[in-house]
Amino acid sequence: MRRGQRKSDSNERWDTSRARRTKSGLPLTLNRAPAPDLDPWVARIVIAKVEAPQDFSLSCGICNDIAFARVLLAGEWLAETADGPLALSGQAVLLGPHSKQMPVHCQGPFSSVNIGFRPGALRQLFGLSLRPLVDRIELSDRLGLLDSGGKTPFSLEASALEWAREAESRVRQMIKELDPLPPDPLSAAFELASFRDPNIAPGEFAEQQGVSLRQLERVVRRDFGLTPKTVLRRARALDLASQMLGLAEPREEAEFHLRYFDQSHLIREFQAFFGITPQAFRASKRMLLTLNLETRAARRLEALDRLAPGEARPWEPR
């Protein structure tokens, strides 16, 4: 199934009658590919709803490989951004991609509506380069996800599917008004390469695409916020972290480890992105990062045509 070809909502495995969980019991978001007409600009629609006591406290982190527009509907948040600690609650924000895990703390039950952008989409929509957004959070509602006066259109009684449809409707209206061009095809090809073979050398990829290495570096810095080499290093680390969290196909474990020269190389690279050793990472549950990386893991398998939209994911209980 090619990107943009997906089943309708009525046929999707978009179950709002029960909370999704991993085999180990951690909660998951309800995340899916966007409606086909939004596909050139939108990478993912993500709805998070986690019930918890009011005194519930969570310290974890997130590591995005794309930018997200997010409406925080519940929960008191504190994110440790490149600009310092930032307290968030009940507002719309724009999250940039990450060069490493961003520590995040949350108090109470939490829920959010999230729109993930394809690399280069923010440039086409709003003239934004991702470089200034790396490891940062912008307090803005560029997609108009909130009503006038900052009121939310997302009723707490509505289902996840209703939230997703409302979010898509608002993005669709924005795209209709702006009439943007699709993102640079070179960025789309590089993202796919990072999913398929993050060990590819940037120079080899540039040669395959018929562009110079300098042109590739310029486009990737603009649309991903990082150098091509760092994007590929991050992809390897995110794949490995996903596997450790049980968010990968079982047959991929050996492949993910073989992407590193040896164990010391693996440990150094993992520490660079997550701040701890793989052994320490495995030793504790990571709720927010599991929510975060499951979205990417599903998007990756769909992009590689190894998972159809709506199909049961390998890490879900059967």
NUVEXMAR-211201 format. One line per field, with one value per residue (C-alpha): x, y, z; residue number from 0. Coordinates in nm, 3 decimals, padded with zeros to 5 digits, always signed. Layout:
! NUVEXMAR-211201
xx	c(X, ...) $
yy	c(Y, ...) $
zz	c(Z, ...) $
nr	c(NUM, ...) $
! end
This chain:
! NUVEXMAR-211201
xx	c(+00.000, +00.155, +00.168, -00.161, -00.362, -00.534, -00.857, -01.152, -01.229, -01.505, -01.253, -00.963, -00.857, -00.923, -01.082, -01.217, -01.403, -01.093, -00.752, -00.466, -00.176, +00.153, +00.198, +00.364, +00.059, +00.181, -00.080, -00.052, -00.191, -00.446, -00.239, -00.293, -00.199, -00.388, -00.674, -00.534, -00.587, -00.368, -00.096, +00.151, +00.188, +00.070, +00.262, +00.047, -00.268, -00.212, -00.468, -00.346, -00.589, -00.443, -00.657, -00.476, -00.536, -00.501, -00.190, -00.029, +00.323, +00.539, +00.895, +01.011, +01.100, +01.019, +01.232, +01.054, +01.197, +00.931, +00.758, +00.414, +00.132, -00.021, -00.324, -00.281, -00.630, -00.545, -00.240, +00.017, +00.338, +00.696, +00.935, +01.310, +01.368, +01.683, +01.559, +01.509, +01.215, +00.872, +00.544, +00.247, -00.123, -00.437, -00.280, -00.168, +00.204, +00.440, +00.706, +01.021, +01.216, +01.478, +01.852, +01.826, +01.563, +01.382, +01.298, +00.926, +00.731, +00.353, +00.107, -00.241, -00.439, -00.338, -00.476, -00.371, -00.444, -00.137, -00.069, +00.270, +00.421, +00.616, +00.970, +00.946, +00.572, +00.617, +00.827, +00.556, +00.277, +00.436, +00.782, +00.949, +01.287, +01.314, +01.666, +01.550, +01.285, +01.516, +01.472, +01.232, +00.859, +00.684, +00.372, +00.150, -00.155, -00.045, -00.301, -00.597, -00.670, -00.835, -01.140, -01.127, -01.024, -00.821, -01.120, -01.090, -01.330, -01.236, -01.507, -01.379, -01.685, -01.599, -01.424, -01.067, -01.200, -01.413, -01.108, -00.907, -01.174, -01.205, -00.827, -00.815, -01.101, -00.910, -00.587, -00.782, -00.927, -00.580, -00.438, -00.731, -00.663, -00.286, -00.286, +00.075, +00.299, +00.399, +00.733, +01.059, +01.064, +01.428, +01.321, +01.055, +01.312, +01.562, +01.304, +01.220, +01.591, +01.626, +01.351, +01.484, +01.861, +01.986, +02.340, +02.346, +02.618, +02.479, +02.712, +02.579, +02.219, +02.298, +02.452, +02.146, +01.922, +02.141, +02.218, +02.535, +02.618, +02.610, +02.256, +02.144, +02.295, +02.119, +01.778, +01.802, +01.919, +01.624, +01.353, +01.480, +01.667, +01.982, +02.263, +02.200, +02.449, +02.274, +01.930, +02.056, +02.226, +01.903, +01.704, +01.931, +01.895, +01.516, +01.482, +01.694, +01.502, +01.173, +01.294, +01.395, +01.045, +00.886, +00.778, +00.930, +00.900, +01.083, +01.290, +01.444, +01.635, +01.951, +01.948, +01.921, +02.223, +02.430, +02.402, +02.675, +03.041, +03.054, +02.894, +03.093, +02.984, +02.621, +02.646, +02.811, +02.552, +02.261, +02.393, +02.429, +02.054, +01.905, +02.161, +02.186, +02.315, +02.090, +02.101, +01.970, +01.712, +01.572, +01.557, +01.261, +00.927, +00.911, +00.548, +00.584, +00.863, +00.659, +00.363, +00.602, +00.799, +00.503, +00.372, +00.700, +00.732, +00.390, +00.462, +00.792, +00.642, +00.363, +00.614, +00.810, +00.490, +00.535, +00.218, -00.110, -00.288, -00.539, -00.362, -00.275, +00.077, +00.335, +00.361, -00.013, -00.168, -00.357) $
yy	c(+00.000, +00.330, +00.633, +00.818, +00.503, +00.399, +00.245, +00.463, +00.539, +00.275, +00.004, +00.125, -00.046, +00.280, +00.132, +00.398, +00.155, +00.060, +00.201, +00.066, -00.087, -00.260, -00.627, -00.510, -00.300, +00.054, +00.283, +00.384, +00.670, +00.627, +00.725, +00.686, +00.812, +01.130, +01.150, +01.109, +01.475, +01.585, +01.327, +01.554, +01.776, +01.568, +01.262, +01.151, +01.219, +01.133, +01.135, +01.076, +01.006, +00.870, +00.842, +00.886, +01.025, +01.400, +01.346, +01.126, +01.245, +01.134, +01.219, +01.082, +01.230, +01.249, +01.240, +01.350, +01.309, +01.546, +01.863, +01.848, +02.094, +01.997, +02.100, +02.016, +01.937, +01.799, +01.767, +02.008, +01.985, +02.097, +02.055, +02.112, +02.284, +02.431, +02.768, +02.639, +02.491, +02.567, +02.513, +02.420, +02.361, +02.388, +02.558, +02.506, +02.466, +02.381, +02.124, +02.110, +01.789, +01.678, +01.632, +01.420, +01.320, +01.618, +01.562, +01.613, +01.605, +01.569, +01.598, +01.442, +01.272, +01.397, +01.421, +01.593, +01.625, +01.614, +01.682, +01.558, +01.738, +01.580, +01.717, +02.042, +02.088, +02.379, +02.559, +02.520, +02.614, +02.894, +02.959, +02.796, +02.628, +02.360, +02.460, +02.724, +02.484, +02.195, +02.110, +02.401, +02.462, +02.757, +02.888, +02.926, +02.785, +02.814, +02.557, +02.720, +02.414, +02.632, +02.854, +03.233, +03.326, +03.009, +02.787, +02.421, +02.262, +01.917, +01.811, +01.586, +01.365, +01.311, +01.000, +00.988, +00.946, +01.260, +01.452, +01.326, +01.429, +01.774, +01.821, +01.708, +01.944, +02.242, +02.144, +02.094, +02.445, +02.592, +02.411, +02.528, +02.888, +02.871, +02.646, +02.534, +02.328, +01.982, +01.960, +01.902, +01.544, +01.517, +01.549, +01.281, +01.048, +01.112, +01.037, +00.708, +00.624, +00.692, +00.435, +00.179, +00.198, +00.461, +00.331, +00.474, +00.738, +01.084, +01.102, +00.771, +00.888, +01.218, +01.029, +00.803, +01.112, +01.291, +01.588, +01.717, +01.645, +02.019, +02.044, +01.750, +01.905, +02.237, +02.077, +01.839, +02.113, +02.325, +02.055, +01.828, +02.086, +01.872, +01.753, +01.441, +01.245, +01.339, +01.254, +00.907, +00.860, +00.960, +00.717, +00.431, +00.530, +00.568, +00.229, +00.068, +00.242, +00.132, -00.228, -00.209, -00.082, -00.369, -00.145, -00.328, -00.645, -00.922, -01.013, -00.665, -00.687, -00.837, -00.592, -00.291, -00.409, -00.481, -00.116, -00.040, -00.132, -00.294, -00.279, +00.025, +00.215, +00.122, +00.238, +00.571, +00.648, +00.549, +00.768, +01.060, +01.056, +00.926, +01.021, +00.670, +00.327, +00.073, -00.141, +00.146, +00.228, -00.126, -00.123, +00.116, +00.177, +00.487, +00.582, +00.908, +00.779, +00.466, +00.683, +00.896, +00.623, +00.396, +00.668, +00.674, +00.294, +00.255, +00.535, +00.371, +00.028, +00.183, +00.389, +00.071, -00.108, -00.366, -00.266, -00.155, +00.141, -00.001, -00.338, -00.477, -00.375, -00.636, -00.500, -00.507, -00.793, -01.038) $
zz	c(+00.000, -00.108, +00.118, +00.103, +00.027, +00.346, +00.462, +00.557, +00.921, +00.925, +00.833, +01.045, +01.364, +01.550, +01.860, +02.095, +02.318, +02.518, +02.596, +02.385, +02.575, +02.512, +02.599, +02.923, +03.012, +02.937, +02.777, +02.412, +02.208, +01.933, +01.631, +01.258, +00.915, +00.814, +00.569, +00.214, +00.117, +00.411, +00.351, +00.164, +00.472, +00.772, +00.891, +01.185, +01.384, +01.750, +02.031, +02.387, +02.671, +02.994, +03.307, +03.636, +03.987, +04.033, +04.244, +03.977, +03.893, +03.602, +03.501, +03.168, +02.830, +02.459, +02.145, +01.827, +01.478, +01.334, +01.452, +01.616, +01.670, +02.004, +02.207, +02.576, +02.705, +03.048, +03.270, +03.416, +03.215, +03.262, +02.968, +02.992, +02.658, +02.503, +02.634, +02.988, +03.183, +03.035, +03.224, +03.005, +03.067, +02.853, +02.551, +02.192, +02.121, +01.838, +01.933, +01.726, +01.660, +01.908, +01.892, +02.209, +02.462, +02.618, +02.986, +03.052, +03.379, +03.411, +03.697, +03.700, +03.419, +03.077, +02.726, +02.406, +02.034, +01.811, +01.443, +01.321, +01.020, +00.739, +00.698, +00.502, +00.562, +00.804, +00.544, +00.281, +00.521, +00.725, +00.581, +00.883, +00.888, +01.156, +01.263, +01.517, +01.654, +01.747, +02.118, +02.158, +02.210, +02.050, +02.224, +01.919, +01.743, +01.381, +01.261, +01.433, +01.645, +01.911, +01.879, +01.917, +02.267, +02.301, +02.376, +02.286, +02.036, +02.169, +02.414, +02.692, +02.634, +02.265, +02.137, +02.010, +01.657, +01.693, +01.816, +01.520, +01.271, +01.427, +01.412, +01.048, +00.961, +01.100, +00.926, +00.602, +00.630, +00.689, +00.385, +00.174, +00.275, +00.226, -00.085, -00.020, -00.242, -00.111, +00.074, -00.113, -00.255, -00.147, +00.217, +00.173, +00.015, +00.295, +00.564, +00.392, +00.371, +00.746, +00.806, +00.557, +00.616, +00.863, +00.808, +00.457, +00.409, +00.326, +00.027, -00.107, -00.065, -00.240, -00.531, -00.558, -00.574, -00.828, -00.600, -00.442, -00.079, -00.014, -00.153, +00.059, +00.373, +00.304, +00.249, +00.546, +00.784, +00.672, +00.681, +00.963, +01.172, +01.195, +00.969, +00.756, +00.966, +01.291, +01.149, +01.059, +01.397, +01.571, +01.354, +01.464, +01.829, +01.807, +01.639, +01.910, +02.192, +02.034, +02.025, +02.392, +02.475, +02.283, +01.994, +01.699, +01.500, +01.694, +01.387, +01.379, +01.707, +01.558, +01.268, +01.500, +01.701, +01.390, +01.286, +01.541, +01.510, +01.854, +02.198, +02.311, +01.998, +02.069, +02.432, +02.339, +02.075, +02.300, +02.581, +02.340, +02.266, +02.591, +02.856, +03.006, +02.913, +02.738, +03.054, +03.269, +03.003, +03.014, +03.394, +03.428, +03.260, +03.041, +02.990, +02.797, +02.575, +02.501, +02.396, +02.192, +02.015, +01.938, +01.710, +01.518, +01.513, +01.351, +01.102, +01.010, +00.941, +00.734, +00.533, +00.462, +00.349, +00.624, +00.807, +00.653, +00.815, +01.062, +01.085, +01.429, +01.528, +01.633, +01.988, +02.064, +02.266, +02.043) $
nr	c(0, 1, 2, 3, 4, 5, 6, 7, 8, 9, 10, 11, 12, 13, 14, 15, 16, 17, 18, 19, 20, 21, 22, 23, 24, 25, 26, 27, 28, 29, 30, 31, 32, 33, 34, 35, 36, 37, 38, 39, 40, 41, 42, 43, 44, 45, 46, 47, 48, 49, 50, 51, 52, 53, 54, 55, 56, 57, 58, 59, 60, 61, 62, 63, 64, 65, 66, 67, 68, 69, 70, 71, 72, 73, 74, 75, 76, 77, 78, 79, 80, 81, 82, 83, 84, 85, 86, 87, 88, 89, 90, 91, 92, 93, 94, 95, 96, 97, 98, 99, 100, 101, 102, 103, 104, 105, 106, 107, 108, 109, 110, 111, 112, 113, 114, 115, 116, 117, 118, 119, 120, 121, 122, 123, 124, 125, 126, 127, 128, 129, 130, 131, 132, 133, 134, 135, 136, 137, 138, 139, 140, 141, 142, 143, 144, 145, 146, 147, 148, 149, 150, 151, 152, 153, 154, 155, 156, 157, 158, 159, 160, 161, 162, 163, 164, 165, 166, 167, 168, 169, 170, 171, 172, 173, 174, 175, 176, 177, 178, 179, 180, 181, 182, 183, 184, 185, 186, 187, 188, 189, 190, 191, 192, 193, 194, 195, 196, 197, 198, 199, 200, 201, 202, 203, 204, 205, 206, 207, 208, 209, 210, 211, 212, 213, 214, 215, 216, 217, 218, 219, 220, 221, 222, 223, 224, 225, 226, 227, 228, 229, 230, 231, 232, 233, 234, 235, 236, 237, 238, 239, 240, 241, 242, 243, 244, 245, 246, 247, 248, 249, 250, 251, 252, 253, 254, 255, 256, 257, 258, 259, 260, 261, 262, 263, 264, 265, 266, 267, 268, 269, 270, 271, 272, 273, 274, 275, 276, 277, 278, 279, 280, 281, 282, 283, 284, 285, 286, 287, 288, 289, 290, 291, 292, 293, 294, 295, 296, 297, 298, 299, 300, 301, 302, 303, 304, 305, 306, 307, 308, 309, 310, 311, 312, 313, 314, 315, 316, 317) $
! end
